[in-house]
Amino acid sequence: MKTIVLAAVLAFTATSATQVAAADQPTTSRRTELSQHDLSIPGWEEVQLRVDIDPGKTAPNHRHPGEEIIYVIEGTLEYTLEGKPPVRLKAGDVLFVPAGVVHKATNVGTTNGAELGTYIVPKGKPLVEWVR
């Protein structure tokens, strides 16, 4: 298990699903890779990360090449998905993010906010693409 500050995510290998497609990543979030395994579907894998967001900070607009299932571990996080009103989640809540949908997460609480992100993604593509 390794903890990675988002600003350093580019250090992953070119074939890793956890590489990032932009050079200017935010530094207000931290990712801990928990799991990465091939699926029984050829060319696809699962990736699980713990994402911690500092109070009052935002993981800015981004998207993923596959689906994301978010489970809030602690704190209160507000998610904005493209084309939908913001939704505020607390520990124990779950959110599904379809492939390619631009979204962001803001820690609207006064303590650490954390989520378990489970991604079902094609192998060899960057896990995160930052969107301006």
Sine and cosine of phi, psi and omega as CSV:
sin_phi,cos_phi,sin_psi,cos_psi,sin_omega,cos_omega
0.00,0.00,0.71,-0.70,-0.02,-1.00
-0.70,-0.71,0.63,-0.78,0.04,-1.00
-0.99,-0.13,0.70,-0.71,-0.09,-1.00
-0.72,-0.69,0.83,-0.55,0.13,-0.99
-0.96,0.29,0.68,-0.73,-0.08,-1.00
-0.78,0.62,-0.57,0.82,0.00,-1.00
-0.89,0.46,-0.32,0.95,-0.04,-1.00
-0.95,-0.30,0.13,0.99,-0.07,-1.00
-0.88,0.48,-0.45,0.89,0.01,-1.00
-0.89,0.46,-0.23,0.97,-0.01,-1.00
-0.94,0.33,-0.23,0.97,0.06,-1.00
-0.89,0.45,0.38,-0.93,0.00,-1.00
-0.93,0.37,0.36,-0.93,-0.07,-1.00
-0.89,0.46,-0.42,0.91,-0.02,-1.00
-1.00,-0.06,-0.09,1.00,-0.02,-1.00
-0.97,0.26,0.63,-0.78,0.03,-1.00
-0.94,0.35,-0.24,0.97,-0.07,-1.00
-1.00,-0.09,0.21,0.98,0.08,-1.00
-0.96,0.27,0.37,-0.93,-0.05,-1.00
-0.91,-0.42,0.61,-0.79,-0.14,-0.99
-1.00,0.05,-0.14,0.99,-0.02,-1.00
-0.84,-0.55,0.43,-0.90,-0.06,-1.00
-1.00,0.07,-0.25,0.97,-0.09,-1.00
-0.92,-0.38,0.97,0.26,0.00,-1.00
-0.99,0.14,0.43,-0.90,0.05,-1.00
-0.95,0.31,0.36,-0.93,0.02,-1.00
-0.89,-0.45,0.26,0.97,-0.03,-1.00
-0.99,-0.11,0.05,1.00,0.00,-1.00
-0.78,-0.63,0.45,-0.89,0.08,-1.00
-0.78,-0.63,0.64,-0.77,0.00,-1.00
-0.89,-0.46,0.67,-0.74,0.11,-0.99
-0.86,-0.51,0.90,-0.43,0.02,-1.00
-0.96,0.28,0.81,-0.59,-0.04,-1.00
-0.96,-0.28,-0.58,0.82,-0.11,-0.99
-0.37,-0.93,0.56,-0.83,0.12,-0.99
-0.42,-0.91,0.90,-0.43,-0.05,-1.00
-0.61,-0.80,0.52,-0.86,0.14,-0.99
-0.92,0.40,0.54,-0.84,0.09,-1.00
-0.99,-0.13,0.15,-0.99,0.05,-1.00
-0.96,0.27,-0.17,0.98,0.08,-1.00
-1.00,0.04,0.90,-0.43,-0.05,-1.00
-0.82,0.58,0.72,-0.69,0.05,-1.00
1.00,0.08,0.07,1.00,-0.01,-1.00
-0.85,-0.53,0.45,-0.89,0.03,-1.00
-0.57,-0.82,0.29,-0.96,0.13,-0.99
-0.96,-0.29,0.58,-0.81,0.09,-1.00
-0.72,-0.69,0.75,-0.67,0.09,-1.00
-0.87,-0.50,0.74,-0.68,0.01,-1.00
-0.74,-0.68,0.56,-0.83,0.26,-0.97
-0.99,-0.11,0.78,-0.62,0.02,-1.00
-0.89,-0.46,0.86,-0.51,0.05,-1.00
-0.96,-0.28,0.72,-0.70,-0.02,-1.00
-0.83,-0.56,0.79,-0.61,0.00,-1.00
-0.91,0.42,0.47,-0.88,0.02,-1.00
-0.82,0.57,0.72,-0.70,0.04,-1.00
0.97,0.23,0.01,1.00,-0.05,-1.00
-0.97,-0.23,0.31,-0.95,-0.05,-1.00
-0.80,-0.60,0.69,-0.72,0.26,-0.97
-1.00,0.07,0.95,-0.31,-0.21,-0.98
-0.92,0.39,0.05,-1.00,-0.06,-1.00
-0.77,0.64,0.76,-0.65,0.04,-1.00
-0.38,-0.92,0.13,-0.99,0.08,-1.00
-0.55,-0.83,0.23,-0.97,-0.01,-1.00
-0.80,-0.60,0.46,-0.89,-0.03,-1.00
-0.97,0.23,-0.11,0.99,0.02,-1.00
-0.63,-0.78,-0.18,-0.98,-0.03,-1.00
-0.97,0.23,0.47,-0.88,0.09,-1.00
-0.79,-0.61,0.73,-0.68,0.13,-0.99
-0.92,-0.40,0.86,-0.51,-0.06,-1.00
-0.96,-0.27,0.76,-0.65,0.13,-0.99
-0.86,-0.51,0.88,-0.48,-0.02,-1.00
-0.98,0.21,0.84,-0.54,-0.04,-1.00
-1.00,0.03,-0.69,0.72,-0.02,-1.00
-0.44,-0.90,0.40,-0.92,0.05,-1.00
0.99,0.14,-0.21,-0.98,0.03,-1.00
-0.80,-0.60,0.87,-0.49,-0.05,-1.00
-0.87,-0.49,0.66,-0.75,0.06,-1.00
-0.94,-0.34,0.81,-0.58,-0.02,-1.00
-0.95,-0.32,0.68,-0.73,0.11,-0.99
-0.86,-0.50,0.89,-0.46,0.06,-1.00
-0.96,-0.27,0.68,-0.73,-0.02,-1.00
-0.73,0.68,0.80,-0.59,0.06,-1.00
0.99,0.14,0.06,1.00,-0.01,-1.00
-0.77,-0.64,0.43,-0.91,0.07,-1.00
-0.94,0.34,0.44,-0.90,0.03,-1.00
-0.86,0.51,0.51,-0.86,0.06,-1.00
-0.80,-0.60,0.73,-0.69,-0.03,-1.00
-0.98,-0.22,0.82,-0.58,-0.04,-1.00
-0.85,-0.52,0.51,-0.86,0.05,-1.00
-0.86,-0.52,0.10,-1.00,-0.02,-1.00
-0.76,0.65,0.76,-0.65,0.01,-1.00
0.99,-0.14,-0.23,0.97,0.00,-1.00
-1.00,0.09,0.41,-0.91,-0.06,-1.00
-0.79,-0.62,0.56,-0.83,0.04,-1.00
-0.66,-0.76,0.67,-0.74,0.07,-1.00
-0.97,-0.25,0.76,-0.65,0.04,-1.00
-0.89,-0.46,0.91,-0.41,0.01,-1.00
-0.90,0.43,0.39,-0.92,0.02,-1.00
-0.83,0.56,0.71,-0.70,0.10,-0.99
0.98,0.20,-0.06,1.00,-0.02,-1.00
-0.98,0.18,0.82,-0.58,0.03,-1.00
-0.94,0.33,0.73,-0.69,-0.01,-1.00
-0.46,-0.89,0.27,-0.96,0.07,-1.00
-0.59,-0.81,0.31,-0.95,0.02,-1.00
-0.74,-0.67,0.73,-0.69,0.02,-1.00
-0.84,-0.54,0.73,-0.69,0.11,-0.99
-0.99,0.14,0.97,-0.25,-0.04,-1.00
-1.00,-0.05,0.08,1.00,0.02,-1.00
-0.99,-0.11,-0.12,-0.99,-0.01,-1.00
-0.95,-0.31,0.02,1.00,0.04,-1.00
-0.84,-0.54,0.08,-1.00,0.04,-1.00
-0.82,0.57,0.63,-0.77,0.15,-0.99
-0.93,-0.37,0.69,-0.73,-0.03,-1.00
-0.62,-0.78,0.58,-0.82,0.05,-1.00
-0.73,-0.69,0.42,-0.91,0.20,-0.98
-0.98,-0.21,0.91,-0.42,0.03,-1.00
-0.98,-0.21,0.84,-0.54,0.07,-1.00
-0.93,-0.37,0.84,-0.55,-0.10,-1.00
-0.89,-0.45,0.72,-0.69,0.15,-0.99
-0.93,-0.37,0.96,-0.29,-0.21,-0.98
-0.69,-0.73,0.40,-0.92,0.12,-0.99
-0.94,0.35,0.65,-0.76,0.01,-1.00
-0.91,0.42,0.59,-0.81,0.12,-0.99
1.00,0.07,-0.08,1.00,0.05,-1.00
-0.99,-0.14,0.49,-0.87,0.07,-1.00
-0.87,0.50,0.66,-0.75,0.00,-1.00
-0.94,0.33,-0.60,0.80,-0.09,-1.00
-0.82,-0.57,0.70,-0.71,0.17,-0.99
-0.84,-0.55,0.89,-0.45,0.01,-1.00
-0.97,0.25,0.67,-0.74,-0.06,-1.00
-0.85,-0.53,0.77,-0.64,0.03,-1.00
-1.00,0.02,0.00,0.00,0.00,0.00
